[in-house]
C-alpha cells in the first residue's frame, strides 16, 4: 500500500471522489450567487428562492441512511454510478429550466443524487484505503476538495456569472459528471456487505419520511409557523414515522442499521465532532457574508476576499490533521479542533463588539475557526468508518452525514432566530416605548434579512444609519456566542466519550 497508494486504480478513485465531492459542495455554496438573477429572469418570489436552497438540503438528508444500506447490500460502486448519473441529469434539467418551479424540482433531484453520491464517496474511501497512512492521505485529500467546494463556492459562482450566466452554475456539473463516471468505472473497486440477505424496505421508507418531515419542520418552521396547525402536523408526522420505524426495525430480520454501534465510544465521540462543526462553523458561513456587507459596508468582492480567512484553513489543515491523528489519536485531535473553533468564535464575539470591529479585528477569530474545522472534519469521517466493520462502511457514513446535515439544518434555523432575537433586544433597549413589540419584531426580521428597515415610525433605521448597524452587530454577537458555547461544550463531551472508550481504541502505533 505504501508504494501503490497513489498509482493505478487508487489514483483514479481519488480523482473520481475529488470531482464528485467538489460538485456536492459547490451546489450548496455557489447557488446563492445566482439568486438575484433568478429573481429577475424567472420571476421567483422570496419564498420560492428559499425553496430553491432548501430543496437540495432536504433531498440530501432524506436519502442518506437509505443509500448507506443500499450501497452495503447491492454494491457501493453500482450505487455510486447511479448517483452520479442522477446528479448529472438533474443538473442538466436545472440548467434548462424555464420556470422557477421546474428549477426547484431539478434541485430536489440534484439533492437526491448528491446525498447518495456523498455517502458512496465515504464508503468507497473506507473500503479502498484501509491502512493507516494511505487512509489518512486519502481522507486528507477528500477533506481538502470537499472544503474547497463549500468554501470557494461563492467565488466560483461569481466568476461563472461574470463570464456566462446562471445556467452554467448548473450545466458545468454535467461535464464534470461525465468525467467522474469515466474515473469511477476505471478506478473504483466493487464492494458490498457479503452477509446481506434482505432489505427492510418499509423501514427505509419510514426513516426517510421521518428525516424529511423533521428537516422540513426546522427549515420551514419560520414560514409556516412552528406552533401552527401545519407546523404541528409536520412534527407529528416526523414523530409518527420515527416511532413506526423503530417498531419495524425491532420486528424485521434485516434492520436498516444497528443501534448498538452507538456503544462504540470512538464512533460516538467522532459523531459528536460532526455535530460540533454544524453547531458553529458551517451554519455561520450562511450569515457571515451579511456581516461584512450589511454591518461593515463592504462590497461583494471585498466580502468574498475577507471570507477566505474563514475558508482557506479548511483546505490547508486536513492533511496535518490526519498526520496528527496518526500520532496522537483522533480522540485528542477531534476535541482539540472543536475547542479551536470555539476559541475562534469567542474571539469574533468580542471583536464584533469593539469600536474598530472591521476585518482586521475579526481576522484572527476567522482563522482560528477555519483551523479548527480543518482539524476536525476529516478525522471525524475517518474515525466513524474505521471503528465499524468494513462491510458496514455505508451505514457508518450514512449516520455520520445524517448527523451533519440534520444538525446543519437545525442550526441554520436556530442562528437565524438568535440573530433576530439579538437585533430585537438592541432595538428594544435603544427605543423604549417607541414602537409596539410586534413592529419591533417585524423590523428585526427585516434587518436580519439584510434589507432596508425604514418606516414612518422609525426613520433612523435606514441601512446607512448607526442604529441599523449597531442592532445588526448586536445580533451577530449573540450568534457567535451561541456558536462558541456550542462548539466548546460538544468538544468537552466528545473528549469524555473518547476517554471512556480508550480501551476499545487501538494505540496510535497500530494506525501507522
Secondary structure, DSSP 8 states (H G I E B T S, - for coil): -TTTTTSHHHHHHHHHHHHHHHHHHHHHHTGGGGHHHHHHHS---HHHHHHHHHHHHHHHHHHHHHHHHHHHHH-HHHHHHHHHHHHHHHHHHHHH--SHHHHHHHHHHHHHHHHHHHHHHHHHHHHH--SHHHHHHHHHHHHHHHHHHHHSHHHHHHHHHHHS-THHHHHHHHHHHHHHHHHHHHH------TT-----HHHHHHHHHHHHHHHHHHHHHHHH-TTSHHHHHHHHHHHHHHHHHHHHHHH-SS-SS-GGGGGSHHHHHHHHHHHHHTTTHHHHHHHHHHIIIIIS---HHHHHHHHHHHHHHHHHSHHHHHHHHHHH-HHHHHHHHHHHHHHHHHHHHHHHTSTT-SHHHHHHHHHHHHHHHHHHHHHHHHHHHHTS-GGGHHHHHHHHHHHHHHHHHHHHHHHHHHHHHHHHHHHHHHSTTTS-HHHHHHHHHHHHTT-----STTTT-STTSHHHHHHHHHHHHHHHHHHHHHHHHHHHHHHHHHHHTGGGS--HHHH-
